[in-house]
Amino acid sequence: MTASSPFLLLSGGHLLVRADQMTALLRHVAAVWLQATDRGETDYDPATVLALANGLMEVADQIDAECIALLPPKDEEEEDDDAEDAED
């Protein structure tokens, strides 16, 4: 399953929702579904619940990967820190 997460970004590149909160929510919902199914608290088909939970976890992983890709390269980050230190 692949999903794009442009709903997290505004046009200026600012995050609409904190990615760590969004991915934590997705993973939590998946875990609750799996736990309820394991305990027999639901009549849902276990295979379907597992597939849906895996889908949510994949979306969370995709969001994490996209956010990591938005980070500046380590070299640029160090240069920015050095420039700020020189200004002080």
N, C-alpha and C positions, 0 to 999 in steps of 0.2 A: 504494500500500500504506500503510495506516495501522495503527499499533500503539500500544498504551498501555504505559507502562513503570512500573506501580505496583510491580513487583518490586524497584525500586531504592530505594523509600522505606519506612521503618518508620512505625508509626502516629504517632510523635512528630515526624515530618517529617525525621528524620535519614536520611542516605543509607546504604543497606546496602552499596553498592559505590561507589567513587569513579567518578563519571560519566565523567571524562576517561579513566580506565583502561578502562572498559567500551566507550566509543565508539572508542578507539584499537584495542582488540581486534577489534571488529566490522569496522572499516575494514582492519585488517591481514589478517584472514581473507579478506575480499573481494579484496584485492590479491593474496594468494597464489594464490587460485583462478584469478584472471584471468591471472597470470603463468604458472602451470602450463599453462593452456589455450593461451596464446599460444605457448609453447615446444613444444607438442605432447607434453607429459609425461603427458597423461591422455587417456583415450578418451571423456571426457564431451562431450556436445553443447555447442559453444561458445555457442549462443544461450541454452541453459538456464543455463549457468554465468554468463553475463552477467546474465540475469534475477535469479538468486539473489544475485549480488554487488550488483546495484543494490538489491535488497531489503534486504540487510544495511546498505548505506550509508544508505538511507532511514530505517531504524530508528535508526541512529547519529545522523542529523540530527534525528529526532524527540526522542530523549533529550536532545540539546543544547538544543533549543527548550524542552522542558519544564523543564530545569534553569535556563535563563535566565529563564523565567517565574516561577520560585520566588524569584529574587533580589529583595530589597526595592527599591522605587523609589529612584532616585538621591537625591531630596530626603530620604527617611527615613534613608538611609545617612549623609548629611552631618550631619543633626541628631544622630544617634547619636555621630558623631565629635566634634561640638561639645560634647555633654553630657559625654563622657569627658574632653575637654580642660578643661572647667570644674571637674570633680571633682579634677583633678590640681593 
